[in-house]
């Protein structure tokens, strides 16, 4: 994909949620997380690369002490459909006896999030929560639900706020659906 093709996809895309709507959803997520996690000394595990933008907007809304780390595992690697989970980086903080919150951009098929949760549990986390900016309303490959969800969408190919289209458009301010996908 070229930058020009990415720009064309952006111009033709359907805006499902504006920047203001995403901000309101992040406020609601933060309120729910504040109530549930304050005082638990959580380790926020940001899923790279998609989770970086939602995490940056979400974690600054939380008013309690936390530690932040990242985990990098992907099934997409620039493609529009997922394959085998590819591990790139494990967290640097120990997970033993910690409350862990996995922060990601989207819950789609659920395979990646399910594997990340199992990884954290196997590493000794006492509690594992998941926070996703977007959850697709669709049947999943695994039985999983996110603990904190910002927005629910139809099953279309999305980009913006961390979600990419062929490694572009993660920085779009809003949630967009690729035309025809």
LINBELDA-V636260 format. One record per pair of residues at least 6 apart in sequence whose C-alpha atoms are under 7 Angstrom apart, sorted by the first residue. I is the first residue (numbers start at 1). J is the second residue. D is the distance in whole Angstrom. If there is no record, write none. Layout:
i=I j=J d=D
i=I j=J d=D
This chain:
i=1 j=166 d=7
i=6 j=168 d=6
i=9 j=178 d=7
i=12 j=179 d=6
i=13 j=176 d=6
i=13 j=177 d=6
i=13 j=178 d=5
i=13 j=179 d=5
i=14 j=176 d=5
i=14 j=177 d=5
i=14 j=178 d=7
i=14 j=179 d=7
i=15 j=175 d=6
i=15 j=176 d=4
i=15 j=177 d=7
i=16 j=175 d=6
i=16 j=176 d=5
i=16 j=177 d=7
i=17 j=174 d=6
i=17 j=175 d=5
i=18 j=174 d=5
i=18 j=175 d=7
i=19 j=173 d=5
i=19 j=174 d=4
i=22 j=174 d=7
i=25 j=150 d=5
i=25 j=151 d=6
i=26 j=58 d=6
i=26 j=150 d=6
i=29 j=148 d=6
i=29 j=149 d=6
i=29 j=150 d=6
i=30 j=58 d=6
i=30 j=61 d=6
i=30 j=62 d=6
i=34 j=62 d=6
i=38 j=64 d=6
i=40 j=99 d=7
i=41 j=65 d=6
i=41 j=66 d=5
i=41 j=99 d=7
i=42 j=66 d=5
i=42 j=67 d=6
i=42 j=98 d=7
i=42 j=99 d=5
i=42 j=100 d=6
i=42 j=101 d=7
i=43 j=66 d=6
i=43 j=67 d=5
i=43 j=68 d=6
i=43 j=98 d=7
i=43 j=99 d=6
i=43 j=100 d=5
i=43 j=101 d=6
i=44 j=67 d=6
i=44 j=68 d=5
i=44 j=69 d=6
i=44 j=100 d=6
i=44 j=101 d=5
i=44 j=102 d=6
i=44 j=103 d=7
i=45 j=68 d=6
i=45 j=69 d=5
i=45 j=70 d=5
i=45 j=71 d=6
i=45 j=100 d=7
i=45 j=101 d=6
i=45 j=102 d=5
i=45 j=103 d=6
i=46 j=52 d=6
i=46 j=55 d=7
i=46 j=69 d=6
i=46 j=70 d=4
i=46 j=71 d=6
i=46 j=102 d=6
i=46 j=103 d=5
i=46 j=104 d=6
i=47 j=70 d=6
i=47 j=71 d=5
i=47 j=72 d=6
i=47 j=102 d=7
i=47 j=103 d=6
i=47 j=104 d=5
i=48 j=70 d=7
i=48 j=71 d=6
i=48 j=72 d=5
i=50 j=104 d=6
i=50 j=105 d=5
i=50 j=162 d=4
i=50 j=163 d=5
i=51 j=103 d=6
i=51 j=104 d=4
i=51 j=105 d=5
i=51 j=162 d=6
i=52 j=162 d=7
i=53 j=161 d=6
i=53 j=162 d=5
i=54 j=105 d=6
i=54 j=133 d=6
i=54 j=161 d=6
i=54 j=162 d=6
i=55 j=103 d=6
i=69 j=91 d=6
i=69 j=92 d=7
i=69 j=93 d=7
i=70 j=91 d=6
i=71 j=89 d=6
i=71 j=90 d=5
i=71 j=91 d=5
i=72 j=87 d=6
i=72 j=88 d=5
i=72 j=89 d=5
i=72 j=90 d=7
i=73 j=85 d=7
i=73 j=86 d=5
i=73 j=87 d=4
i=73 j=88 d=6
i=73 j=89 d=7
i=74 j=85 d=6
i=74 j=86 d=5
i=74 j=87 d=7
i=74 j=112 d=7
i=75 j=82 d=5
i=75 j=83 d=5
i=75 j=84 d=6
i=75 j=85 d=5
i=75 j=86 d=6
i=76 j=82 d=5
i=76 j=83 d=6
i=78 j=166 d=5
i=78 j=167 d=5
i=79 j=166 d=6
i=80 j=166 d=7
i=85 j=112 d=7
i=95 j=120 d=7
i=95 j=123 d=6
i=95 j=124 d=6
i=95 j=125 d=5
i=96 j=123 d=6
i=96 j=124 d=4
i=96 j=125 d=5
i=97 j=124 d=6
i=97 j=125 d=5
i=97 j=126 d=5
i=98 j=125 d=5
i=98 j=126 d=5
i=98 j=127 d=7
i=99 j=125 d=6
i=99 j=126 d=6
i=99 j=127 d=5
i=99 j=128 d=6
i=100 j=125 d=7
i=100 j=127 d=6
i=100 j=128 d=5
i=100 j=129 d=6
i=101 j=128 d=6
i=101 j=129 d=5
i=101 j=130 d=5
i=101 j=131 d=7
i=102 j=129 d=6
i=102 j=130 d=5
i=102 j=131 d=6
i=103 j=130 d=6
i=103 j=131 d=5
i=103 j=132 d=6
i=104 j=131 d=6
i=104 j=132 d=5
i=104 j=133 d=7
i=105 j=132 d=5
i=105 j=133 d=5
i=105 j=134 d=6
i=105 j=162 d=6
i=105 j=163 d=6
i=106 j=132 d=5
i=106 j=133 d=6
i=106 j=134 d=5
i=106 j=135 d=6
i=107 j=132 d=6
i=107 j=134 d=6
i=107 j=135 d=5
i=107 j=136 d=6
i=108 j=135 d=6
i=108 j=136 d=6
i=109 j=140 d=5
i=109 j=141 d=5
i=110 j=140 d=6
i=110 j=141 d=6
i=110 j=142 d=6
i=110 j=144 d=6
i=111 j=141 d=7
i=111 j=142 d=6
i=114 j=144 d=7
i=117 j=128 d=7
i=120 j=128 d=7
i=129 j=147 d=6
i=130 j=146 d=5
i=130 j=147 d=5
i=130 j=148 d=6
i=131 j=146 d=6
i=131 j=147 d=6
i=131 j=148 d=4
i=131 j=149 d=6
i=132 j=146 d=7
i=132 j=148 d=6
i=132 j=149 d=5
i=132 j=150 d=7
i=133 j=149 d=6
i=133 j=150 d=5
i=133 j=151 d=6
i=134 j=149 d=6
i=134 j=150 d=6
i=134 j=151 d=5
i=134 j=152 d=6
i=134 j=153 d=7
i=135 j=149 d=7
i=135 j=151 d=6
i=135 j=152 d=5
i=135 j=153 d=6
i=136 j=152 d=6
i=136 j=153 d=5
i=136 j=154 d=6
i=136 j=155 d=6
i=137 j=152 d=6
i=137 j=153 d=6
i=137 j=154 d=5
i=137 j=155 d=6
i=138 j=155 d=6
i=156 j=177 d=6
i=156 j=181 d=6
i=157 j=177 d=5
i=157 j=178 d=6
i=157 j=181 d=6
i=158 j=175 d=7
i=158 j=176 d=5
i=158 j=177 d=4
i=158 j=178 d=6
i=159 j=165 d=6
i=159 j=169 d=6
i=159 j=170 d=6
i=159 j=175 d=6
i=159 j=176 d=5
i=159 j=177 d=6
i=160 j=169 d=6
i=160 j=170 d=5
i=160 j=171 d=6
i=160 j=172 d=4
i=160 j=173 d=6
i=160 j=174 d=6
i=160 j=175 d=5
i=160 j=176 d=6
i=161 j=170 d=6
i=161 j=171 d=6
i=161 j=172 d=6
i=161 j=173 d=6
i=161 j=174 d=6
i=161 j=175 d=7
i=162 j=170 d=4
i=162 j=171 d=6
i=163 j=170 d=5
i=164 j=170 d=5
